Amino acid sequence: MRSRKNGQSLRSRRRGAAIAMTAISMTAVVGFAALAIDVGMLYNVRTELQRTADAAALAGASKLLDQHALMGTPDPADDIAAAKLRAQEIALLNPVYNDNPQVDGNDIQVGYLSNPENLTEPISLANPAQYNTVRVTVRRDGTTNGPIQLLFAQIFGLTSANVTASAAAVFKDGVVGFKATSQTGNTGLMPLTLHRDAWEDLLAWAGSAGDNYSYDPDTGTVTPGSDGIPELNLYPGGGASQLPPGNFGTVDIGSPNNSAQDLSRQIRYGVSEEDLAYFGGELRLGPDGTLLLNGDTGLSAGIKDDLEAIKGKGRAIPLFSQVAGPGNNSMFTIIGFAGIRIMNVKLTGAANKKQVIIQPAYVIDDSVITEATSGPSFFVYQPVRLCR
């Protein structure tokens, strides 16, 4: 009798212990499951913050390419302010955890990276005129936008969590050449070349620089009138804005046996991968910073329609330092590249009425080749991209 009671008591104690252990285990399982829900929520918040930081940095960096530089009156302070404002505006358009995040101005850093591939290089603040990078930090913490309130982790005494994300975007200049591929498509390079001195005079509003045409970036159209950006007549003999002989020409980007049809095609559609095969796949300045291109110091009226077709569109042209040889046997020493747009074309009639009017313009091109140094380019860049 006593043995039966002892056995029942032992089984009861075991059953009670099992129930207690199950209860403890269930509490732990439920706790970890609840914690997993909060961790998953924080992961989603972090992803949304990163998306917002990426978009804000890209938008901010794009505002560093400002019209002031094209006008010859760069205003770094205004560009920095515009970059920060744009980053803040874009951040507000990207909800994080059902809330539109504010970005404090102190969490937006504008500066310069000479080599964006070097992830250890600090962003330099030394020379605002060189700034090419915007770094944005988006927060959900006690300082900005408030921390994320936890749901189930409170059973462990955790009521909230801070989450932040950062991104840096850069536009790369220092263009030393072009390489067209199936991914980039044709380059934005045109087979027209201008003397470096004439270009520098244009930027300084020196010599014959005028301002008789206006470009509307919203519509992409050109109309008569002033837009504050200096203009130059490429065509020798073009009235008051005439260039001295030898300051302009066409160049063969490809075989020296390029036809007039090749010249027309390159003006309309850019230089192709097949064109650059002649140079081994890329047109690039050499170690001494120069490149020799065969060309012609004249200009055929036959390309009038081609130039008209790209009026208002940004294109890159080579700049040269000297030219040797006559006519279509000319050899141009190329030393850099410049972004321009065609504003007006007239290649018929009296010589003093002919024009190919250009103005400086930003050219964003996937096909450009850049180096870590500042490089000999003007207003020609790779597309803005994330670097950190």
C-alpha positions, 0 to 999 in steps of 0.5 A: 500500500505504501509502495503504491502511494510512493509511486503515485507521489513520484509520478505526480512530482515528475508530472509537476516538474514536466509541467513547470519545465514546459511552462518555462520552455514555452515562455522562453520560446514565446520570448525568443519568437517575440524578439525575432519579430522585433529583430525583423522589424528593425531589419526592415527599418534599417533597409528603409533607412538605407534606401532613404540615405542612398536616394538623398545622397544621390540627389544631393550630389547631383545638385553640385552641378550648378549653373553658376559654374557654366556662367563663369561665376561658381558659387560653392556656398550656394551649391552646398546649400542646394545639395543639402536642401535637395537631400533633405527634400528627397529623404522626406519623400521616402517613408521609414516605418510609416513616417517621413524622416527629417535629416538634420543639416549636420548629418549631411556632409559635402566635400571632395573625394579624389579616389572614390574607390578608396574606402579609407579616404576621408572626405576633404573639406579643404577646397569647396570649389572641388566638392564632388561628394555628398554623404547623408546619415538618416536617423531614427534615434533620440536626436532625430525622428525618434527611436523605434518602439519595440513591441515584444522585446519589452518583456526583456526590458527593452522598450526602443532601439536606435537605427541609422544608415549612411550613404555617400554619392559622388560624381567623378570628373578627371575625364581622360578618355572614352570607352564605348561598350554594349553597356554604355552605348555610344559615347557623347563625344563629337568629332569637333575640336576647339583650341584650349585658349579659346575655351578658357577665354570663353569661360572667362567671358573674354574675347568674343564671348556673347550671350544671344541664345537661351537654353531651357533645361525643363524643355530642352529647347533653345530660343533667342535671348540671354541665359547668362551662359557665355557663347562662342562661334566655332565656325571660322569667319562667323562675324563678330565672334570669329575665331582666329584661323587654326582654333577649330577643326573636325577630327577623325575619331576612328580611321583617318579614312572616315567618310563624311557619312561617318562624321555625320553619324558621330555628330548625331549619335555619338562615337561607337564601339566600332569607331573606338576599335581603331584605337584599341577600344578606347580613346584616351590621353596618353601618359604625357596627357596628350593624344594625336588625332588626324583632322581638318581645320575646315568645316563642311556645310554638309553637316548642317542638318546633323548639327541642327539635329542635336541643338540643345543637347549636351555633347563632349568635344576634345580640346587641343593645344596645337595643330600641325599640317594643312587642311585634311592632313592636320594633326591636333594635339588633344589635351582634354575634353569639354562639355558643350551644347549647340545653340545655333547653326547657319552654314549657308550664305555669306561667310560672315553670317555663318555660325555654329554657336556653342555654350558650356554645358554639363555632359553626363556620360557612362562611357567616360574614363576617369582618373583619380586626379582632377584631370583636364576636363570641363563639365564632363562627368560620370553619372552620379553614383553611390560610393559608400 
